[in-house]
Every structure is written in structure tokens, then in C-alpha cells.
Amino acid sequence: MNKIYLDNNSTTKLDPQVFDAMIPYFNEKYGNASSKTHYFGWEAEAAIEIARKNISDLIKCESSEIVFTSGATESNNISLHNILNLNKSHLITMSIEHKAVLDVCSYLESKNINVSYLKPNKNGLINLKKIKESINKETGLVSIMHANNEIGVIQPIKEIGGICRKNNILFHVDAAQSFGKIDIDVKKMNIDLLSISGHKIYGPKGIGALYINKNKKIKPLFFGGSQENNVRPGTLPVPLIVGIGEASKIASEKMESDFNYILKLKNLLLNQIKKEIPDVIINGDFKNRIPGNLNLSFPCIEGQSIVTSLSKVAASSGSACSSSVPKPSHVLLDIGLNKQLIQSSIRIGIGRFNTKDEILIAAENIIRTVKNKIQL
Ligand SMILES: Cc1ncc(COP(=O)(O)O)c(C=O)c1O
């Protein structure tokens, strides 16, 4: 039986409208966007500029401030590596960031950069006072994620951006989980660099973008061409770019209706579970959270995770990138959960294509699985 897909924080199904928009750029409109001498090249370039505009509209910046990359991981790498070009030796981030930030920070530590990993409070939120106190004259960059990939908690980005601007510090935001789902205004939020991913918003995998404030100079990670303002050389993957552009356009049209629809499904699922298992624990702040994410723990279950025992639901117990590693989630550890609550945790990601019927079946399956484990 096909499982009900409730792992939309990990990745999302390609929207059929996105797929349709991409197809001609594989087999009919196959020009290289860097070919300036003929129609095939102009056609590809025009399609790329439409995609760039769709993305920039969503985060309220200029088209020229968007650089295409292979995904949020690469955008994070480009952003964080720039600390090495700033003549500064201190970077501030959060301990609950995605590995695509934390692993870059480890590398930078080997290059003599001091990194402050700020811990959140028990709701998963950063304390602004801690950021202010951590800044010193060597601080060149602050990198804070917008929404967490495990607990969905949204950080106070505008306020953090204000602190960075005041102190003349470059501010990077990993928005892989929030882009296209909640409002982002990079100018109002004082963001200098923003990482974007295509496959979290019903677009294709292997494509992302980086917003770079036009007043900031960013160096590339690798060399080989002048594409993308010399920040990201290489022939542009036109079909993928058309895909992320179309996905962004749809996200912008449907942001409010998707938000309300997905939130309704999440509340339905939670209420069904609560009715049968009243001591269920919600991990992370419930209010400041992207609509589709639910991270739950069940106090009475010991032992093996419930996620693998669900017969009808595809969910996860941490980030997809680390779920094959049998280490407890660093996010749940850092918001103070004990081993038992981490082991019994389940991350549910509801998306645009889930239905009410699916949610009711999923609720029943989760309840039955948890109750079976309590009786063991
Ligand atoms: C918060 C966060 N950052 C970065 C990434 C990596 O994004 P991509 O797959 O586009 O490289 C993910 C994906 O799981 C994520 O959730």
C-alpha cells in the first residue's frame, strides 16, 4: 500500500503545473542561456529572467539580487565562507541549525574562525539578548535559520537583522523551510544573504537560490565562468530554474490559502491524537511555527522509534539528512528533551497535496501504533 506522505519538511512532491512548465526546456527550448548570438540562447535567458523575477517578488528584492545555486546547502556554503574574506574571525549561529550550516561552521573553525553556537530556549526560540552579548569587535557574520526543519519554529529574523545592521555585521538567513510558506521581506528584515531551496516548495530538487544584498560583495566558492554575477559559475540548468520559478509563482499566489488549508489539517491531526493520547507533547513553540510542521513526543513509550512502525504513514524522527544516523536529534536535545522523549518523537510535515481523508487515516494509524507500544 502506498503510504500517506507526511514528510513535507524533508521534500515535497513536484507540483504538476511546475512539471508542465519545465518539460519544453528539456526537449524543445534547450539553448544555453549564455549563448548571446542566437534565438535558442535568448529564449533560455528570457525564461531564466522570468524565474528570477518570480523569486525576487516573493522576498521583495530586485531580480539582480538573486543568484541561482544547486540548493540551500550550496547557498549556505557560499554565504558562510565569506567570513574568510572579511578580515574578521568570529561568527555567530544557533546550535539547532541544519547540518548545511553546522558542518560549514566546523570547517570554518579549522580555518581559525571562532564560532558561537547559541542555544535556544525550551521552545526552540533564540534569545535576542544572547545575540547582543555574543557580538564582539571580531564578529563578521551572523547566520540564523528562519524556520527550523525539525520543529518548524520561526526565529525573530527582523529583530536579529536590526541588531546586525546596527553593528555593521553581515546577516545570513537559511530560509529553506520558510521560503514560499510565510512572508519574507529581505529589506524590512535587514537580511544580507538568504538561502532558498526549490524542492521544499513543490519545485525540483537540485536547484536553489541565494539572495545577495546588492550593496554587499560576495566571493564565489569556485571558478570557471562569469555566470550569475561571477558568484556562481557554470552553465545554468534552465529546466530546473524554470521549475523553481514556477513553484515560486504558485507559492506567491497560494501562500495564504495554502497556509490556512495546511494549518487546518495540522490542527485536525493534533486534535484527533490529543483526544486519544492526552499526554502527547508538542516539541517547539506551537504559535511561532510554519503551518505544516508538527513535532510530537509520547511520554509513555520506551525503546525503538514509532516512526518505523507506522504502517500507513511516511514521517520522520528528525531531519532526513540525519535520519539514517542513529544519533539523537541535536535539535530536540538542545531544547531540553530527555532520551525517552527524543526516541518517541515524530516529525510530521503536512503539505499542499495532503487531504482531510489522509489526515484522518494518519491520525488513526499514529494513535494505534502508540497505543500498541504502550501495551508492550
Ligand atoms: C533548514 C534547511 N537548510 C538547508 C537544507 C538543505 O537544502 P537543499 O536540499 O536545497 O540543499 C534543508 C533541507 O533539508 C533544510 O531544511
The ligand as a MOL file (V3000), in Angstrom:
LIG
                    3D

  0  0  0     0  0            999 V3000
M  V30 BEGIN CTAB
M  V30 COUNTS 16 16 0 0 0
M  V30 BEGIN ATOM
M  V30 1 C 16.8730 24.3060 7.1020 0
M  V30 2 C 17.4800 23.6280 5.9310 0
M  V30 3 N 18.6120 24.1130 5.3860 0
M  V30 4 C 19.1840 23.5510 4.3170 0
M  V30 5 C 18.6550 22.4330 3.7270 0
M  V30 6 C 19.3190 21.8460 2.5170 0
M  V30 7 O 18.6180 22.2560 1.3780 0
M  V30 8 P 18.9550 21.6470 -0.0770 0
M  V30 9 O 18.4050 20.2630 -0.0690 0
M  V30 10 O 18.2630 22.5620 -1.0200 0
M  V30 11 O 20.4280 21.6960 -0.2440 0
M  V30 12 C 17.4830 21.8760 4.2500 0
M  V30 13 C 16.9250 20.6380 3.6830 0
M  V30 14 O 16.5990 19.7090 4.3750 0
M  V30 15 C 16.8790 22.4990 5.3640 0
M  V30 16 O 15.7630 22.0210 5.9010 0
M  V30 END ATOM
M  V30 BEGIN BOND
M  V30 1 1 1 2
M  V30 2 1 2 3
M  V30 3 2 2 15
M  V30 4 2 3 4
M  V30 5 1 4 5
M  V30 6 1 5 6
M  V30 7 2 5 12
M  V30 8 1 6 7
M  V30 9 1 7 8
M  V30 10 2 8 9
M  V30 11 1 8 10
M  V30 12 1 8 11
M  V30 13 1 12 13
M  V30 14 1 12 15
M  V30 15 2 13 14
M  V30 16 1 15 16
M  V30 END BOND
M  V30 END CTAB
M  END
